[in-house]
């Protein structure tokens, strides 16, 4: 398949809705964007979201989705803004609310021929990366530990720190879910079955070489 052509099927708003719906279903939470002038943002494209369970706010995260050349380094990552911690607890809570920073470098939305701004379009790799990094965010935000030095990803062995992110990626190989993420930017049509099958089959491409790479890392480590 032509990975660049696939961009036309992965509209960022639809992909984000799919990701949030998945997280809400798996963890029994609700994700709501919060437009509040008291929440600081460093660019108009940055959004802040609250995570609620049973109507109570349990966490939050900033999302910084688009590339800004000369200002922002490339790649995608998740950072901790606030740990869940008793030490940082406000007067009315037993601990602080965990807050995450979720960063991507997607292409900003482009204007169409009639000068309307369309949605940002993601490559398949960017969709997978989005799911991966948000997996890290879930591990940080859904922690039950109130000791800041051990909450979220703190004290998690490096062997296991990728667990939540890899778990999130696996949903990209579940065809009914992957199909729901896709809608052509012009026609609204989902990807056809043949291309979906090829995307899922591609997970096995060069997997032997990737395994040898990990074995070399292990050998060097030991």
Phi and psi in degrees as GROMACS dihedral restraints (atoms count N, CA, C in turn):
[ dihedral_restraints ]
;  ai    aj    ak    al  type     phi  dphi    fc
    3     4     5     6     1   -90.8    20    10
    4     5     6     7     1   105.6    20    10
    6     7     8     9     1   -62.6    20    10
    7     8     9    10     1   -31.1    20    10
    9    10    11    12     1   -71.8    20    10
   10    11    12    13     1   -37.2    20    10
   12    13    14    15     1   -64.6    20    10
   13    14    15    16     1   -26.5    20    10
   15    16    17    18     1   -65.6    20    10
   16    17    18    19     1   -20.6    20    10
   18    19    20    21     1   -52.9    20    10
   19    20    21    22     1   -36.4    20    10
   21    22    23    24     1   -62.5    20    10
   22    23    24    25     1   -16.9    20    10
   24    25    26    27     1  -101.7    20    10
   25    26    27    28     1   -14.1    20    10
   27    28    29    30     1  -110.7    20    10
   28    29    30    31     1    87.4    20    10
   30    31    32    33     1   -84.8    20    10
   31    32    33    34     1   129.6    20    10
   33    34    35    36     1   -54.0    20    10
   34    35    36    37     1   -46.0    20    10
   36    37    38    39     1   -58.3    20    10
   37    38    39    40     1   -39.7    20    10
   39    40    41    42     1   -70.1    20    10
   40    41    42    43     1   -41.5    20    10
   42    43    44    45     1   -63.0    20    10
   43    44    45    46     1   -43.2    20    10
   45    46    47    48     1   -64.2    20    10
   46    47    48    49     1   -40.8    20    10
   48    49    50    51     1   -60.7    20    10
   49    50    51    52     1   -40.5    20    10
   51    52    53    54     1   -65.1    20    10
   52    53    54    55     1   -42.5    20    10
   54    55    56    57     1   -63.3    20    10
   55    56    57    58     1   -48.1    20    10
   57    58    59    60     1   -63.9    20    10
   58    59    60    61     1   -39.4    20    10
   60    61    62    63     1   -62.9    20    10
   61    62    63    64     1   -39.3    20    10
   63    64    65    66     1   -63.0    20    10
   64    65    66    67     1   -48.2    20    10
   66    67    68    69     1   -63.5    20    10
   67    68    69    70     1   -40.4    20    10
   69    70    71    72     1   -62.2    20    10
   70    71    72    73     1   -41.0    20    10
   72    73    74    75     1   -71.2    20    10
   73    74    75    76     1   -40.4    20    10
   75    76    77    78     1   -70.5    20    10
   76    77    78    79     1   -38.4    20    10
   78    79    80    81     1  -114.3    20    10
   79    80    81    82     1     3.8    20    10
   81    82    83    84     1    65.0    20    10
   82    83    84    85     1    40.9    20    10
   84    85    86    87     1  -123.8    20    10
   85    86    87    88     1   173.4    20    10
   87    88    89    90     1  -127.8    20    10
   88    89    90    91     1   138.0    20    10
   90    91    92    93     1  -114.1    20    10
   91    92    93    94     1   124.3    20    10
   93    94    95    96     1  -131.9    20    10
   94    95    96    97     1   131.9    20    10
   96    97    98    99     1   -71.7    20    10
   97    98    99   100     1   139.2    20    10
   99   100   101   102     1  -117.9    20    10
  100   101   102   103     1   113.3    20    10
  102   103   104   105     1   -98.4    20    10
  103   104   105   106     1    94.2    20    10
  105   106   107   108     1  -134.0    20    10
  106   107   108   109     1   120.6    20    10
  108   109   110   111     1   -61.1    20    10
  109   110   111   112     1   -17.1    20    10
  111   112   113   114     1   -79.7    20    10
  112   113   114   115     1   -11.7    20    10
  114   115   116   117     1   -92.3    20    10
  115   116   117   118     1   116.3    20    10
  117   118   119   120     1   -72.2    20    10
  118   119   120   121     1   137.8    20    10
  120   121   122   123     1  -131.5    20    10
  121   122   123   124     1   154.0    20    10
  123   124   125   126     1  -108.4    20    10
  124   125   126   127     1    -0.4    20    10
  126   127   128   129     1  -158.5    20    10
  127   128   129   130     1   146.0    20    10
  129   130   131   132     1   -58.1    20    10
  130   131   132   133     1   -23.1    20    10
  132   133   134   135     1   -81.7    20    10
  133   134   135   136     1   -12.0    20    10
  135   136   137   138     1   -77.8    20    10
  136   137   138   139     1   134.7    20    10
  138   139   140   141     1  -122.9    20    10
  139   140   141   142     1   151.0    20    10
  141   142   143   144     1  -115.9    20    10
  142   143   144   145     1   137.0    20    10
  144   145   146   147     1  -124.3    20    10
  145   146   147   148     1   144.0    20    10
  147   148   149   150     1  -101.7    20    10
  148   149   150   151     1   146.8    20    10
  150   151   152   153     1  -113.1    20    10
  151   152   153   154     1   124.8    20    10
  153   154   155   156     1  -119.6    20    10
  154   155   156   157     1   145.8    20    10
  156   157   158   159     1  -132.1    20    10
  157   158   159   160     1   125.9    20    10
  159   160   161   162     1    54.7    20    10
  160   161   162   163     1    37.0    20    10
  162   163   164   165     1    82.0    20    10
  163   164   165   166     1    -3.7    20    10
  165   166   167   168     1  -106.1    20    10
  166   167   168   169     1   137.8    20    10
  168   169   170   171     1   -71.7    20    10
  169   170   171   172     1   126.4    20    10
  171   172   173   174     1  -115.2    20    10
  172   173   174   175     1   -14.2    20    10
  174   175   176   177     1  -169.5    20    10
  175   176   177   178     1   175.9    20    10
  177   178   179   180     1  -155.1    20    10
  178   179   180   181     1   164.2    20    10
  180   181   182   183     1  -154.6    20    10
  181   182   183   184     1   145.5    20    10
  183   184   185   186     1   -90.1    20    10
  184   185   186   187     1   142.5    20    10
  186   187   188   189     1  -121.8    20    10
  187   188   189   190     1   122.4    20    10
  189   190   191   192     1  -115.6    20    10
  190   191   192   193     1    94.9    20    10
  192   193   194   195     1   -87.6    20    10
  193   194   195   196     1   -27.7    20    10
  195   196   197   198     1  -111.2    20    10
  196   197   198   199     1   152.4    20    10
  198   199   200   201     1   -67.8    20    10
  199   200   201   202     1   142.6    20    10
  201   202   203   204     1  -135.5    20    10
  202   203   204   205     1    87.0    20    10
  204   205   206   207     1   -55.5    20    10
  205   206   207   208     1   138.9    20    10
  207   208   209   210     1    84.8    20    10
  208   209   210   211     1   -10.6    20    10
  210   211   212   213     1  -122.7    20    10
  211   212   213   214     1   -28.0    20    10
  213   214   215   216     1  -133.3    20    10
  214   215   216   217     1   131.4    20    10
  216   217   218   219     1   -71.0    20    10
  217   218   219   220     1   157.5    20    10
  219   220   221   222     1   -75.1    20    10
  220   221   222   223     1   171.2    20    10
  222   223   224   225     1    98.8    20    10
  223   224   225   226     1  -168.5    20    10
  225   226   227   228     1  -142.0    20    10
  226   227   228   229     1   143.4    20    10
  228   229   230   231     1  -161.0    20    10
  229   230   231   232     1   166.1    20    10
  231   232   233   234     1  -122.4    20    10
  232   233   234   235     1   133.4    20    10
  234   235   236   237     1  -124.8    20    10
  235   236   237   238     1   156.6    20    10
  237   238   239   240     1   -86.2    20    10
  238   239   240   241     1   129.5    20    10
  240   241   242   243     1   -97.6    20    10
  241   242   243   244     1   -50.4    20    10
  243   244   245   246     1  -136.3    20    10
  244   245   246   247     1   131.7    20    10
  246   247   248   249     1   -82.9    20    10
  247   248   249   250     1   155.5    20    10
  249   250   251   252     1   -73.4    20    10
  250   251   252   253     1   117.1    20    10
  252   253   254   255     1  -153.7    20    10
  253   254   255   256     1   135.7    20    10
  255   256   257   258     1   -64.8    20    10
  256   257   258   259     1   -35.1    20    10
  258   259   260   261     1   -62.8    20    10
  259   260   261   262     1   -33.9    20    10
  261   262   263   264     1   -95.3    20    10
  262   263   264   265     1    11.2    20    10
  264   265   266   267     1   -66.5    20    10
  265   266   267   268     1   135.3    20    10
  267   268   269   270     1   -73.3    20    10
  268   269   270   271     1   169.6    20    10
  270   271   272   273     1   -58.4    20    10
  271   272   273   274     1   -30.3    20    10
  273   274   275   276     1   -98.0    20    10
  274   275   276   277     1    10.7    20    10
  276   277   278   279     1  -136.1    20    10
  277   278   279   280     1   158.2    20    10
  279   280   281   282     1   -81.4    20    10
  280   281   282   283     1   -18.8    20    10
  282   283   284   285     1  -156.1    20    10
  283   284   285   286     1   165.3    20    10
  285   286   287   288     1   -72.5    20    10
  286   287   288   289     1   157.8    20    10
  288   289   290   291     1   -83.1    20    10
  289   290   291   292     1   131.4    20    10
  291   292   293   294     1   -70.2    20    10
  292   293   294   295     1   136.5    20    10
  294   295   296   297     1  -128.4    20    10
  295   296   297   298     1   134.5    20    10
  297   298   299   300     1  -116.0    20    10
  298   299   300   301     1   157.4    20    10
  300   301   302   303     1  -115.0    20    10
  301   302   303   304     1   124.3    20    10
  303   304   305   306     1  -119.9    20    10
  304   305   306   307     1   113.5    20    10
  306   307   308   309     1  -121.3    20    10
  307   308   309   310     1   136.0    20    10
  309   310   311   312     1  -131.2    20    10
  310   311   312   313     1   176.3    20    10
  312   313   314   315     1  -134.2    20    10
  313   314   315   316     1    50.7    20    10
  315   316   317   318     1   -72.2    20    10
  316   317   318   319     1   159.1    20    10
  318   319   320   321     1   -67.8    20    10
  319   320   321   322     1   132.5    20    10
  321   322   323   324     1   -61.6    20    10
  322   323   324   325     1   157.2    20    10
  324   325   326   327     1   -57.3    20    10
  325   326   327   328     1   139.6    20    10
  327   328   329   330     1  -101.0    20    10
  328   329   330   331     1   157.0    20    10
  330   331   332   333     1   -88.1    20    10
  331   332   333   334     1   140.7    20    10
  333   334   335   336     1   -80.9    20    10
  334   335   336   337     1  -179.7    20    10
  336   337   338   339     1   -62.6    20    10
  337   338   339   340     1   -30.3    20    10
  339   340   341   342     1   -92.7    20    10
  340   341   342   343     1    19.1    20    10
  342   343   344   345     1    67.2    20    10
  343   344   345   346     1    24.8    20    10
  345   346   347   348     1   -96.4    20    10
  346   347   348   349     1   144.7    20    10
  348   349   350   351     1   -86.0    20    10
  349   350   351   352     1   119.1    20    10
  351   352   353   354     1   -87.9    20    10
  352   353   354   355     1  -179.5    20    10
  354   355   356   357     1   -75.7    20    10
  355   356   357   358     1   155.5    20    10
  357   358   359   360     1   -66.1    20    10
  358   359   360   361     1   141.0    20    10
  360   361   362   363     1  -111.9    20    10
  361   362   363   364     1   134.0    20    10
  363   364   365   366     1  -108.9    20    10
  364   365   366   367     1   146.1    20    10
  366   367   368   369     1   -77.5    20    10
  367   368   369   370     1   164.9    20    10
  369   370   371   372     1   -61.0    20    10
  370   371   372   373     1   -40.1    20    10
  372   373   374   375     1   -63.1    20    10
  373   374   375   376     1   -37.7    20    10
  375   376   377   378     1   -67.4    20    10
  376   377   378   379     1   -36.9    20    10
  378   379   380   381     1   -63.6    20    10
  379   380   381   382     1   -45.4    20    10
  381   382   383   384     1   -62.7    20    10
  382   383   384   385     1   -41.6    20    10
  384   385   386   387     1   -64.4    20    10
  385   386   387   388     1   -39.9    20    10
  387   388   389   390     1   -57.8    20    10
  388   389   390   391     1   -46.8    20    10
  390   391   392   393     1   -64.5    20    10
  391   392   393   394     1   -40.2    20    10
  393   394   395   396     1   -61.0    20    10
  394   395   396   397     1   -52.6    20    10
  396   397   398   399     1   -67.5    20    10
  397   398   399   400     1   -33.6    20    10
  399   400   401   402     1   -70.4    20    10
  400   401   402   403     1   -23.9    20    10
  402   403   404   405     1   -61.9    20    10
  403   404   405   406     1   -41.7    20    10
  405   406   407   408     1   -60.5    20    10
  406   407   408   409     1   -41.3    20    10
  408   409   410   411     1   -61.9    20    10
  409   410   411   412     1   -38.3    20    10
  411   412   413   414     1   -64.5    20    10
  412   413   414   415     1   -38.4    20    10
  414   415   416   417     1   -64.3    20    10
  415   416   417   418     1   -36.3    20    10
  417   418   419   420     1   -72.1    20    10
  418   419   420   421     1   -45.9    20    10
  420   421   422   423     1   -77.3    20    10
  421   422   423   424     1   -29.8    20    10
  423   424   425   426     1   -98.1    20    10
  424   425   426   427     1    12.2    20    10
  426   427   428   429     1   -60.3    20    10
  427   428   429   430     1   145.8    20    10
  429   430   431   432     1  -102.0    20    10
  430   431   432   433     1    -6.7    20    10
  432   433   434   435     1   -81.2    20    10
  433   434   435   436     1   133.5    20    10
  435   436   437   438     1  -104.3    20    10
  436   437   438   439     1     2.0    20    10
  438   439   440   441     1   -90.3    20    10
  439   440   441   442     1   114.0    20    10
  441   442   443   444     1   -54.6    20    10
  442   443   444   445     1   -35.7    20    10
  444   445   446   447     1   -71.3    20    10
  445   446   447   448     1   -11.3    20    10
  447   448   449   450     1  -127.2    20    10
  448   449   450   451     1     1.0    20    10
  450   451   452   453     1   -82.4    20    10
  451   452   453   454     1   163.3    20    10
  453   454   455   456     1    58.2    20    10
  454   455   456   457     1  -126.3    20    10
  456   457   458   459     1   -93.8    20    10
  457   458   459   460     1     0.7    20    10
  459   460   461   462     1   -65.9    20    10
  460   461   462   463     1   134.8    20    10
  462   463   464   465     1    70.1    20    10
  463   464   465   466     1     4.4    20    10
  465   466   467   468     1   -75.6    20    10
  466   467   468   469     1   128.9    20    10
  468   469   470   471     1   -59.4    20    10
  469   470   471   472     1   143.2    20    10
  471   472   473   474     1   -60.8    20    10
  472   473   474   475     1   -25.0    20    10
  474   475   476   477     1   -63.4    20    10
  475   476   477   478     1   -29.1    20    10
  477   478   479   480     1  -109.9    20    10
  478   479   480   481     1    -3.4    20    10
  480   481   482   483     1   -67.6    20    10
  481   482   483   484     1   -18.3    20    10
  483   484   485   486     1   -91.2    20    10
  484   485   486   487     1     3.3    20    10
  486   487   488   489     1   -59.3    20    10
  487   488   489   490     1   -52.9    20    10
  489   490   491   492     1   -65.1    20    10
  490   491   492   493     1   -36.4    20    10
  492   493   494   495     1   -70.9    20    10
  493   494   495   496     1   -39.7    20    10
  495   496   497   498     1   -65.9    20    10
  496   497   498   499     1   -39.0    20    10
  498   499   500   501     1   -58.2    20    10
  499   500   501   502     1   -42.5    20    10
  501   502   503   504     1   -63.9    20    10
  502   503   504   505     1   -38.4    20    10
  504   505   506   507     1   -64.0    20    10
  505   506   507   508     1   -32.5    20    10
  507   508   509   510     1   -59.7    20    10
  508   509   510   511     1   -25.4    20    10
  510   511   512   513     1   -67.3    20    10
  511   512   513   514     1   -19.6    20    10
  513   514   515   516     1   -69.0    20    10
  514   515   516   517     1   -13.9    20    10
  516   517   518   519     1  -101.2    20    10
  517   518   519   520     1     6.5    20    10
  519   520   521   522     1   -97.5    20    10
  520   521   522   523     1   105.5    20    10
  522   523   524   525     1   -57.6    20    10
  523   524   525   526     1   -45.0    20    10
  525   526   527   528     1   -58.3    20    10
  526   527   528   529     1   -38.3    20    10
  528   529   530   531     1   -70.7    20    10
  529   530   531   532     1   -44.9    20    10
  531   532   533   534     1   -59.7    20    10
  532   533   534   535     1   -40.4    20    10
  534   535   536   537     1   -60.8    20    10
  535   536   537   538     1   -39.7    20    10
  537   538   539   540     1   -65.7    20    10
  538   539   540   541     1   -23.9    20    10
  540   541   542   543     1   -75.3    20    10
  541   542   543   544     1   -17.8    20    10
  543   544   545   546     1  -100.3    20    10
  544   545   546   547     1   139.3    20    10
  546   547   548   549     1  -161.3    20    10
  547   548   549   550     1   121.1    20    10
  549   550   551   552     1   -59.9    20    10
  550   551   552   553     1   136.7    20    10
  552   553   554   555     1   -61.8    20    10
  553   554   555   556     1   -25.3    20    10
  555   556   557   558     1  -101.0    20    10
  556   557   558   559     1   -42.9    20    10
  558   559   560   561     1  -100.3    20    10
  559   560   561   562     1   -20.3    20    10
  561   562   563   564     1    79.8    20    10
  562   563   564   565     1     0.4    20    10
  564   565   566   567     1   -73.7    20    10
  565   566   567   568     1   144.0    20    10
  567   568   569   570     1   -77.1    20    10
  568   569   570   571     1   162.2    20    10
  570   571   572   573     1   -62.0    20    10
  571   572   573   574     1   144.1    20    10
  573   574   575   576     1   -75.4    20    10
  574   575   576   577     1   164.0    20    10
  576   577   578   579     1   -60.1    20    10
  577   578   579   580     1   -38.8    20    10
  579   580   581   582     1   -62.4    20    10
  580   581   582   583     1   -45.7    20    10
  582   583   584   585     1   -68.4    20    10
  583   584   585   586     1   -39.7    20    10
  585   586   587   588     1   -59.5    20    10
  586   587   588   589     1   -43.0    20    10
  588   589   590   591     1   -62.6    20    10
  589   590   591   592     1   -39.2    20    10
  591   592   593   594     1   -69.6    20    10
  592   593   594   595     1   -36.9    20    10
  594   595   596   597     1   -62.2    20    10
  595   596   597   598     1   -45.5    20    10
  597   598   599   600     1   -67.3    20    10
  598   599   600   601     1   -39.3    20    10
  600   601   602   603     1   -66.4    20    10
  601   602   603   604     1   -25.9    20    10
  603   604   605   606     1   -66.8    20    10
  604   605   606   607     1   -13.1    20    10
  606   607   608   609     1   -61.8    20    10
  607   608   609   610     1   -22.7    20    10
  609   610   611   612     1   -89.2    20    10
  610   611   612   613     1    -5.9    20    10
  612   613   614   615     1   -67.5    20    10
  613   614   615   616     1   126.0    20    10
  615   616   617   618     1    61.4    20    10
  616   617   618   619     1    21.8    20    10
  618   619   620   621     1   -68.5    20    10
  619   620   621   622     1   -30.0    20    10
  621   622   623   624     1   -63.5    20    10
  622   623   624   625     1   -42.6    20    10
  624   625   626   627     1   -64.6    20    10
  625   626   627   628     1   -40.5    20    10
  627   628   629   630     1   -63.7    20    10
  628   629   630   631     1   -36.2    20    10
  630   631   632   633     1   -66.5    20    10
  631   632   633   634     1   -42.6    20    10
  633   634   635   636     1   -60.6    20    10
  634   635   636   637     1   -37.8    20    10
  636   637   638   639     1   -61.5    20    10
  637   638   639   640     1   -43.8    20    10
  639   640   641   642     1   -66.5    20    10
  640   641   642   643     1   -37.0    20    10
  642   643   644   645     1   -65.0    20    10
  643   644   645   646     1   -37.3    20    10
  645   646   647   648     1   -65.2    20    10
  646   647   648   649     1   -41.1    20    10
  648   649   650   651     1   -58.3    20    10
  649   650   651   652     1   -45.5    20    10
  651   652   653   654     1   -63.3    20    10
  652   653   654   655     1   -42.8    20    10
  654   655   656   657     1   -61.4    20    10
  655   656   657   658     1   -43.9    20    10
  657   658   659   660     1   -64.3    20    10
  658   659   660   661     1   -40.9    20    10
  660   661   662   663     1   -62.8    20    10
  661   662   663   664     1   -40.4    20    10
